[in-house]
Amino acid sequence: MLAVRSTHIYCRPSCPARRPLRRNVTFFRTGEEAAKQGYRPCLRCRPNEIAASVALVQRAAGQLARSDEQAVRLGPLAQDLGITEATLRRAFLQVTGLTPRQLAEALRVQRFKAMLRAGSKITDALYETGYGSSSRVYERSNAQLGMTPATYQKGGKGMKIGYTIAKSPLGKVLVAATERGVSAVYLGDKDSELVAELHREYPQAEIAAAPDSYQRWVREIVQRTEGKQPQVELPLDLQATAFQRRVWQELQRIPRGATRTYSQVARALGRPKAVRAVARACATNPVSVVVPCHRVIRGDGNLAGYRWGLPRKEQLLAQERTAN
């Protein structure tokens, strides 16, 4: 909660009222804490009331949590709630950043994971949570669990990441992968710094050099650093939030040699106000070049920050345009 000392009123940070001077502002975790200090709730944003969109999503989420994979249809769900499909879709995107179907899938995976942690058999868990077949959950396990269901059931024991460092036009490129797909692509000048970054990214994994492994993937990535057209569809083995996955998927739709602004990416996701969240997703992208975060620029057309340095970002874009 945002509280204003001069008026003794507390608001939601998103309150549309006029912004107070920063020196007059203090923050509380809850409205109750603010009230104990003598602050009154704002009559405009009504911080103690649940927003209509939040209440709507809570009601819908209750139904989605009980649905099976084939039952997530927007029309019947909106009809049950007494609203239009457009209103429901807008509320979901505003509150969660997901469509109703995406939230239903996230809830289903959450239940599936909880059952595995509780000791349920994989077959029992997948059918209890509405998966029509074992192949469906294994298809999703790469993106949703970051590992197979069996590995997740064992707490992730036995996961191994091998890495190779190769030369590229951008300097050294570290490619790290599991047997399921690419987990990291880093750019830099020193081998030791790249390896240290990998350990920071995956502190619980068993990491070792694997110079003779994944050579097909390594060659493909090096060719992409040269600006060349992708020749091989690279499998990814990443752990990410639902929003991060949506951003990264949107970045992969940007044509080679083209650019988009952070605002354009946010609008394409249906979240025009989520510009900062998009920027954070770009900054935390672990597979540079494969997920082309270098194609995202500032609204004024200038290059924004890049994890591996602006000169590399500029060189990547120039090579892609030349290759086109």
N, C-alpha and C positions, 0 to 999 in steps of 0.2 A: 504494500500500500504506500502511496505517496501522500505525505502530510505537509500542510503549509502552516508554518509557524505564525504568520501574520493574520491568518483567518481562523486558525484552529479547526480546519476542515481536512479530512482525508479522502482520497479518491483512488480510483483505479489508475494505473499509469497511462491507460489509453483514454482517459477522460477527455472529451472534446472541449472542456472549458479552457479559458486562456491560461497559457503556461506561466507559472509563478517564477520569480527570480530564484536562481539556484541556491543563493545563500539563505533563502527562506524555507528551503525544502529539507525534510528528513524522511526516512523510510522505515516502515514496519513490515514484518512478515505477514501479519494478519490484521484485520480490522479490529479484533478484540484487543490486541496490543496497543493500537492507536487510541482506542476509546479509553483504556486505562490511563493514558497520558493526557486525557482531557480533550481529545479531538472528536469532532462530530462528523458523521458520514455526509458526503456530498449529496445534494438533492438532484444533481444532474445525472451523474453516472450510477448513483445508487449502488455503492460498492458491496453492500451486504446482501444484495439480491442476486440470484442466479440469472445470468443473461438468458433470454428466450432461446437463443441459438444453442447455448450449452445444454439447457434443459431438454431441447428437442433431440440433440445428439445423444444425450444420456438415455432417453426413452428408446431411440432407434437402436442404440448399441445393445440394449438389453435383448431386443429381438434378434439382432444379428449374432449375438453370442450363442444363441440357441439354434441357429440355422445350420443346415448342411450345405455342402459345396454347390449343389444345384439350385438351392432355394433363394439365392441372393438376387432378387429382381427389384429394381427401384420402384416400378409402378405399384405392385401390391404393398410394398413397405410404406410408401407415401400414403396410399389409400388407408391403410390401417391407422396411420397417425393423423389422418384428416388434413393433409397438406398436399401441395403440388410436388411433382418430381423436382422441378427447378428449385423450389424453396429448400427441399431436403438436400439436394446436391450442394447448394450454396452454403447451407449451414455446416455440412461436413467439411467442406474445403476451408471455411473460415475458422472452425474450431480445431480440427485435427490435421488439415493439410492433405487428407486422403478422401477418396471416393468411398461410398458405402461398401462396395465390394472389396476394396483394399483394406478397409478397417475390419471387415468380416474375416478376411484371410489372416490379418495380424492377430485377431482374437483367437482364431482357430489354432494358429501356430503356438500361441501362448498356452492354450489348454493342452495341446499336444506335448509341449515341453514340460509342463507341470506334471502330466501323467508319467512321462519318462523318468523325471526326477523322483516321483513317488514309487518307482519300481514296477510300473505296468509293462507288460510285454509290448513290443513295437506294434505288432498286428492288432492287439486290443486297443491301443491308444489311437492308431490311425483310423480305425473304423468308428470308435466312440466319438471322435472329433469331426466326423463327416467326410473324410477322404474316401472317394469311391474306390480307390485301389492303391496298392503300395507304390505303384509307379508315380502317382501324382505327388505324394509327399516326398519321394526321392528327387523328383524334378525340382521341387521347391527348396530342398534342404541346402543347396549350395548358397542361395541368396538369403534364406531365412534363418538357418541355423549356423552357417559358416562351416558345416561339417556334416557328415552323414548322421542319421538318427542314432545308429548304434554307437558312434563315437561320442555323440552328445550324451547318450545314456551313461557312458562311462566317465563323464566329467571332462571330456576332451583329452584323456590320456592317449599318448601315442601319436599325437599330431606332430608332424615333422615338416619343416620348411627348409628347402634347399635353395641356395642362391648362386648366381653366376655374375661376374662382373666383366663387361665387354667394352670395347672402345666404340665410340660413335662420334658423329660430327659435333655433338654437344658436350663432349668430354667422356667421362666414364658413365656407364649405365649399369645399374644393378637390377637384375631381374630375379625376383624370389617367387617361388611357387610351391604348392603342395601337389600331390598326385591328382588333385581335382581341378587345379587351375592356377592362374597367376594371382599372387597375393600382394606384390609390391613391384613398382618400377620407379627407381630413384635416379636422379641425375646429379653429377658432382665431379669433383676433381681428384679426391683422395679415396682410395679403397676403404681405409679405416673409418672415415667419417660416414660413408654409406652403410657400412656394416653396423656401426653404432646406431645409426638411425633406424635400421631394421629391428634391432633388439629393443629399441624404445617403442616402436610401433607394435611389436608382438612380444611383450615381456614374458609370457607364459609358454611360448612355443619352444620346441626343440629345434634350434637353428644350426645349420652346418653348411659349409661350402659344398657345392655340387657342380663343379665345372663341366662335367660331361653330361649333365642332365638338362632336359628341357631345351635342347639346342634349336629345335624348330621354332619354339616360342621366342627364344632369344633373337634369332635371325629376323623374325617378323618384326619385333619391336625395334631393332636397330634400323631396319628399312623404314619404319615409320618415323624415326628421328631424322631420316634423310628427306622426309616430306613425301615419300612414295605412297601410292595407293595401297590400302590393306589387301593382303592376299589370303590371309588365314584368319578365320574367326577365333579369337582367343577366348578360352574359357576363363572365368574369374572365380576365385575363392576368397570372398571378402565378407567381413562382418560390418554391417552398417545399419543405421536407422532407416525407417521407411522413407522419410523425407530425403535423406542422403541418396538413397537408391533412385528416387524419382529425379533428383537433380542430375545425377550421373548419367541416367538413361537419356535425359534431355540433351546433355552435352554431346552424347554420342550421335545425336541426330543432326548436329551442326555440320554442314558440308565441309570437306577438307579445303582449306584456304580461306574459308569465310569466318566471320566473327559475329558474336552476339554480345549485347551489353547485359549486365547483371539484371537490369530491369526487364529486358526482353525475355530472359530465361524465367524470371519470376512470373511474368504474365503468361508465358507458355504453360506454366504449371497450374495456372488458375489462382496464383497467390501473388497478386501485384505488389502487395506491401511486404513481401518476404524477401526483399533485396538483400538484407544483411544475412539472413539464413542461407540464401543461395551462395553468398560470398564465403560463408563459413564452410559450406559443403565443398566448394571448390578448393578452399585452402586445406581441407583434410582429405582430399582425394589421394589415396595411396598408390594408385596406378597411373602415374603421369603418362601422357602420350596415348595410352590405350583409352582412358577416359580423358578426352582432350580439353582439360580445363584451361589450357593456354589460348583457346579460342574465345574466351570471355574477356571483355574489355570494359573500361569505364564508359559512362554515358556520354562523356565529351569526346570519345574516340581515342583517348590515350590508353596506353597499357597500364593495367593495374598490377598489384603485387603478384609475384609468382614464387612459389616455394623454392624453386631452383634458380632464381635470379631473373631479372627482366631481360638481360641480354639473351639468355636461352629462349625465353618466350618470343622475343622478337625474331630470333633466328629460325625457330620452328615455323612461325607464321610465314616468314619470307620463303623458306624452302618449300612449304606447301603451295604457296602461290606460284612459285617458279615451276614446280612439278606439274601444276595444272596447265 
